[in-house]
Amino acid sequence: MVENVIWPAFLDAERSRGEGRRVSQDLAVADPTVDEIAQAVQQVGYDAVIERNKTYPREYEPRGRVLVKGADDASKTDLLGAVAAYLEVIRG
């Protein structure tokens, strides 16, 4: 089973593509948290495990990461798009 990793920088509207953002600017949200990302992953239908003391290699402050279990059937791009859409709904 492959675990997908989602770092907050992948979905952060304040980051450029070069700084690690992996979704389009219109799907990205400002400063997403691992708790919000994990909640969105669960809404999509996968299990999420939060690792809080992890630091994205392009950042200096640890913001954590979310491990997505059971997403073998989805591509990383599709998974990130779905999670980003749910983040918009969660934030209202």
C-alpha positions in Angstrom: 0.0 0.0 0.0 1.4 3.4 -1.0 1.0 6.3 1.3 0.5 9.7 -0.2 2.0 12.7 1.7 0.3 16.1 1.6 2.3 19.0 3.0 0.4 22.2 3.8 2.7 24.0 1.2 1.0 22.0 -1.6 -2.3 23.8 -1.0 -1.0 27.2 0.3 -2.2 30.2 -1.8 0.7 32.3 -0.4 3.3 29.9 -2.0 4.3 30.0 -5.6 4.7 26.8 -7.7 8.5 27.1 -7.1 8.0 27.2 -3.4 6.0 24.0 -3.4 2.3 24.8 -4.3 0.9 21.9 -6.3 -2.6 23.1 -7.0 -3.8 26.0 -9.1 -4.0 29.4 -7.5 -7.8 29.4 -7.6 -8.0 26.1 -5.6 -5.3 27.0 -3.1 -6.3 28.5 0.4 -4.3 30.8 2.7 -2.2 29.0 5.3 -3.9 25.6 5.5 -3.4 23.6 8.7 -2.8 19.8 8.9 -6.1 19.5 10.9 -8.0 21.0 8.0 -6.2 18.9 5.4 -6.9 15.7 7.4 -10.6 16.6 7.7 -10.7 17.2 4.0 -9.0 13.9 3.2 -11.5 12.1 5.4 -14.4 13.9 3.5 -12.9 12.6 0.3 -13.1 9.1 1.7 -9.5 8.2 2.8 -7.9 7.7 6.1 -5.5 10.4 7.3 -2.7 10.4 9.8 -1.3 13.7 11.0 2.5 14.0 11.7 2.8 17.3 13.4 6.6 17.7 13.9 7.6 17.3 10.3 9.1 20.2 8.2 8.6 20.5 4.5 12.1 20.6 2.9 11.5 24.1 1.4 10.4 25.6 4.7 12.1 26.3 8.0 9.2 26.1 10.4 7.5 22.7 11.1 3.9 22.8 10.0 3.4 19.0 9.9 2.2 16.8 7.1 -0.7 14.4 6.4 -0.3 10.8 5.3 -3.2 9.6 3.2 -3.8 5.8 3.5 -5.7 3.8 0.9 -5.5 6.3 -2.0 -3.8 3.8 -4.3 -6.5 4.2 -6.9 -6.3 8.0 -7.2 -3.5 10.0 -8.8 -1.7 12.6 -6.6 -3.1 15.4 -8.7 -6.7 14.2 -8.4 -6.3 13.7 -4.7 -4.9 17.2 -4.1 -7.6 18.7 -6.3 -10.4 17.0 -4.3 -8.7 17.9 -0.9 -8.4 21.5 -2.0 -12.0 21.7 -3.0 -13.1 20.4 0.4 -10.8 22.9 2.1 -12.8 25.7 0.5 -16.0 24.1 1.8 -14.6 23.6 5.3 -13.6 27.3 5.5 -17.0 28.4 4.2 
